[in-house]
Amino acid sequence: MRIAIVEDEQTAADRLTEYLARFFPERDEQYTLARFGDPVALLDHYAGYDLVFMDIEMPHMDGMEGARRLREIDSETQLIFVTNMAQYAAKGYEVEALDFVVKPVAYSDFAFKMKRALRAVQRTTGRELLIPQPSGMVRANARELCYVEVRGHRLTYRFLERAIETRGTMDDAERQLADAGYLRPHNSYLINPKYIDRVDGYTVYVHGDALPISHPRRKEFIAALTEWYAKGGAV
């Protein structure tokens, strides 16, 4: 599990760090940890985390605003607020927070919340994509990726509800999605067969978008798609 602590109080951050170092070995689980002094630092260097502990009362940007901005780039991460006053955490539903802990944090309370966080991460974690951006990384769920398009040196990842652009080549995208069952009907497209609506001649319709099938690739594409359906059709 990849974990981030966003906390400006050294003592509170040290306590969470100590508890994590105790909790995971007890369960023979592994984790990585990054610590940030405020939400701005987290957002500026975001690299994708499974769980974020977010203090609410911090200078520069409070934890609630930090959580709102975090949700703009990562809708999957589990979020636990850390606060001196429990009533502040009541607004956590606005940013889909999993839970909150009240300072000073007792280990028994921490361990209870961590067990819940582990279960939540296990339910939501699938193959994920870390897509480079000028300000860092955006994490996205590959299960919601419909297709990848390349134009020049720009890649566009088109998901169910958003599109993310980045610099790169189709070879980069293929390496990132290796062994995930994505199909290549054209030099400019890599598609998730789960979202194919239909194939009509040299056009494949993916989540409502009409994409070309190149003449040299059509036979191989149809064979791969047929095999995908024969295996039960899952990515």
C-alpha positions as CSV (number, residue, x, y, z in Angstrom):
1,M,0.0,0.0,0.0
2,R,1.3,3.5,-0.9
3,I,0.5,5.9,1.9
4,A,0.9,9.7,2.2
5,I,0.8,11.7,5.5
6,V,-0.1,15.4,5.1
7,E,0.5,17.0,8.5
8,D,2.3,20.2,9.6
9,E,2.7,19.1,13.2
10,Q,5.9,17.0,13.5
11,T,4.7,15.2,16.6
12,A,1.5,14.1,15.0
13,A,3.2,13.0,11.8
14,D,5.8,11.0,13.8
15,R,3.0,9.3,15.7
16,L,1.3,8.2,12.5
17,T,4.6,7.1,11.1
18,E,5.3,5.0,14.2
19,Y,1.8,3.4,14.1
20,L,2.2,2.4,10.5
21,A,5.6,0.8,11.2
22,R,3.8,-1.2,13.9
23,F,0.6,-2.0,12.0
24,F,1.9,-3.5,8.8
25,P,4.5,-5.9,10.2
26,E,1.8,-7.3,12.5
27,R,-0.1,-8.3,9.3
28,D,2.9,-9.2,7.2
29,E,2.0,-6.5,4.7
30,Q,4.3,-4.0,3.0
31,Y,3.8,-0.3,2.4
32,T,5.7,2.8,1.3
33,L,5.3,6.2,3.0
34,A,5.7,9.8,1.9
35,R,5.3,12.8,4.2
36,F,4.2,16.3,3.3
37,G,4.0,19.4,5.5
38,D,0.9,20.8,3.7
39,P,-1.5,20.0,0.9
40,V,0.3,22.2,-1.6
41,A,3.4,20.0,-1.3
42,L,1.3,16.9,-1.8
43,L,-0.4,18.2,-4.9
44,D,2.8,19.6,-6.4
45,H,4.6,16.2,-6.1
46,Y,1.6,13.9,-6.4
47,A,2.6,10.4,-7.5
48,G,-0.5,8.4,-6.7
49,Y,-1.4,6.9,-3.3
50,D,-3.7,4.3,-2.0
51,L,-4.3,6.1,1.3
52,V,-3.8,9.7,2.3
53,F,-3.9,10.9,6.0
54,M,-4.9,14.6,5.8
55,D,-4.7,17.0,8.7
56,I,-7.5,19.5,8.5
57,E,-6.1,22.6,10.2
58,M,-2.9,23.6,8.3
59,P,-1.5,26.9,7.1
60,H,-1.4,28.0,3.4
61,M,-4.2,25.6,2.5
62,D,-6.5,23.7,4.9
63,G,-7.0,20.0,4.6
64,M,-10.6,20.2,3.3
65,E,-9.6,22.4,0.4
66,G,-6.6,20.2,-0.2
67,A,-8.9,17.2,-0.3
68,R,-11.1,18.9,-2.8
69,R,-8.2,19.5,-5.1
70,L,-6.9,16.0,-4.6
71,R,-10.2,14.6,-5.8
72,E,-9.8,16.5,-9.1
73,I,-6.7,14.4,-9.9
74,D,-7.4,11.2,-8.0
75,S,-10.9,9.9,-7.4
76,E,-9.7,6.4,-6.2
77,T,-7.4,7.1,-3.2
78,Q,-8.8,6.5,0.3
79,L,-8.8,9.6,2.5
80,I,-8.7,9.7,6.3
81,F,-8.9,13.1,8.0
82,V,-6.8,13.8,11.1
83,T,-8.2,16.6,13.3
84,N,-8.2,18.1,16.7
85,M,-12.0,18.7,16.5
86,A,-14.3,15.9,15.3
87,Q,-16.9,18.3,14.0
88,Y,-14.6,19.5,11.3
89,A,-14.5,16.0,9.8
90,A,-18.3,15.9,9.4
91,K,-17.9,17.6,6.0
92,G,-15.8,14.7,4.8
93,Y,-18.7,13.3,2.8
94,E,-18.2,16.2,0.4
95,V,-14.8,14.8,-0.7
96,E,-15.7,11.1,-0.2
97,A,-13.5,10.7,2.9
98,L,-13.3,7.1,4.2
99,D,-13.0,8.1,7.9
100,F,-11.4,10.5,10.4
101,V,-9.2,10.1,13.5
102,V,-9.0,12.6,16.4
103,K,-5.8,13.8,17.8
104,P,-4.0,12.7,19.9
105,V,-4.5,9.4,18.0
106,A,-4.6,6.3,20.0
107,Y,-3.1,3.1,18.4
108,S,-6.3,1.1,19.0
109,D,-8.4,3.7,17.1
110,F,-5.7,3.9,14.4
111,A,-5.6,0.1,13.9
112,F,-9.4,-0.1,13.7
113,K,-9.4,2.6,11.0
114,M,-6.5,1.0,9.1
115,K,-8.3,-2.3,8.9
116,R,-11.2,-0.6,7.3
117,A,-8.8,1.3,4.9
118,L,-7.2,-2.0,3.9
119,R,-10.5,-3.5,3.0
120,A,-11.5,-0.4,1.0
121,V,-8.2,-0.4,-0.9
122,Q,-8.5,-4.1,-1.7
123,R,-12.0,-3.5,-3.1
124,T,-11.0,-0.6,-5.4
125,T,-7.5,-1.4,-6.5
126,G,-7.2,-2.7,-10.0
127,R,-4.7,-2.1,-12.8
128,E,-4.0,1.6,-12.6
129,L,-2.3,4.2,-14.8
130,L,0.1,6.9,-13.7
131,I,0.0,9.5,-16.4
132,P,2.7,12.2,-16.4
133,Q,1.6,15.8,-16.3
134,P,3.6,19.1,-16.1
135,S,2.8,19.3,-12.4
136,G,3.4,15.7,-11.5
137,M,1.3,12.5,-12.0
138,V,-2.4,11.8,-12.5
139,R,-3.6,8.4,-11.3
140,A,-6.4,6.8,-13.3
141,N,-8.2,3.5,-13.3
142,A,-7.4,1.4,-16.3
143,R,-10.8,-0.3,-16.0
144,E,-12.4,2.9,-17.1
145,L,-10.0,3.5,-20.1
146,C,-11.9,3.3,-23.4
147,Y,-9.0,3.9,-25.7
148,V,-5.7,5.7,-26.3
149,E,-5.1,8.0,-29.2
150,V,-1.7,9.3,-30.5
151,R,-1.2,12.4,-32.6
152,G,2.4,13.4,-33.2
153,H,4.0,13.2,-29.8
154,R,0.8,13.7,-27.8
155,L,-1.2,10.8,-26.2
156,T,-4.8,11.2,-25.2
157,Y,-6.2,8.7,-22.7
158,R,-10.0,8.7,-23.1
159,F,-11.8,7.4,-20.1
160,L,-15.5,7.0,-19.5
161,E,-15.9,10.5,-18.1
162,R,-12.7,12.4,-18.9
163,A,-9.7,12.6,-21.2
164,I,-6.1,13.1,-20.1
165,E,-3.4,14.3,-22.4
166,T,0.3,13.8,-22.1
167,R,3.5,13.6,-24.1
168,G,4.5,10.2,-25.4
169,T,4.3,7.6,-28.1
170,M,2.0,4.7,-28.8
171,D,4.9,2.4,-27.9
172,D,4.9,4.1,-24.4
173,A,1.1,3.3,-24.0
174,E,1.5,-0.3,-25.2
175,R,4.3,-0.9,-22.7
176,Q,2.1,0.6,-19.9
177,L,-0.8,-1.6,-20.8
178,A,1.2,-4.7,-21.7
179,D,-0.7,-8.0,-21.0
180,A,-3.9,-6.1,-20.3
181,G,-5.8,-7.3,-23.4
182,Y,-5.9,-4.0,-25.3
183,L,-6.2,-4.2,-29.1
184,R,-4.5,-2.1,-31.8
185,P,-6.8,-1.6,-34.9
186,H,-4.8,1.3,-36.2
187,N,-1.4,2.8,-35.7
188,S,-3.0,5.8,-33.9
189,Y,-5.3,3.8,-31.5
190,L,-5.1,1.3,-28.7
191,I,-8.6,0.3,-27.5
192,N,-10.2,-1.5,-24.6
193,P,-12.4,-4.2,-26.2
194,K,-14.7,-4.1,-23.2
195,Y,-16.1,-0.8,-24.6
196,I,-16.5,-1.8,-28.2
197,D,-20.1,-1.2,-29.3
198,R,-19.8,-2.7,-32.7
199,V,-17.5,-3.2,-35.8
200,D,-18.8,-1.9,-39.1
201,G,-16.4,-2.6,-42.0
202,Y,-13.3,-0.6,-41.4
203,T,-14.8,1.3,-38.4
204,V,-14.9,0.3,-34.8
205,Y,-17.3,2.1,-32.4
206,V,-15.8,2.5,-28.9
207,H,-18.0,4.0,-26.2
208,G,-19.9,6.0,-29.0
209,D,-16.7,7.2,-30.8
210,A,-16.1,6.0,-34.4
211,L,-12.4,4.9,-34.8
212,P,-10.8,3.7,-38.0
213,I,-9.5,0.2,-38.6
214,S,-6.5,0.2,-40.9
215,H,-6.6,-2.2,-43.9
216,P,-3.3,-3.9,-42.9
217,R,-4.4,-4.4,-39.3
218,R,-8.1,-5.5,-39.9
219,K,-7.6,-9.2,-40.2
220,E,-5.4,-9.4,-37.1
221,F,-7.7,-7.1,-35.2
222,I,-10.8,-9.1,-35.9
223,A,-9.0,-12.3,-34.9
224,A,-7.8,-10.8,-31.6
225,L,-11.3,-9.5,-30.9
226,T,-12.9,-12.9,-31.7
227,E,-10.3,-14.6,-29.3
228,W,-11.1,-12.0,-26.6
229,Y,-14.8,-12.8,-26.8
230,A,-14.1,-16.6,-26.8
231,K,-12.1,-16.2,-23.6
232,G,-15.0,-14.5,-21.8
233,G,-14.3,-10.9,-22.7
234,A,-12.7,-9.3,-19.8
235,V,-9.9,-6.7,-19.3
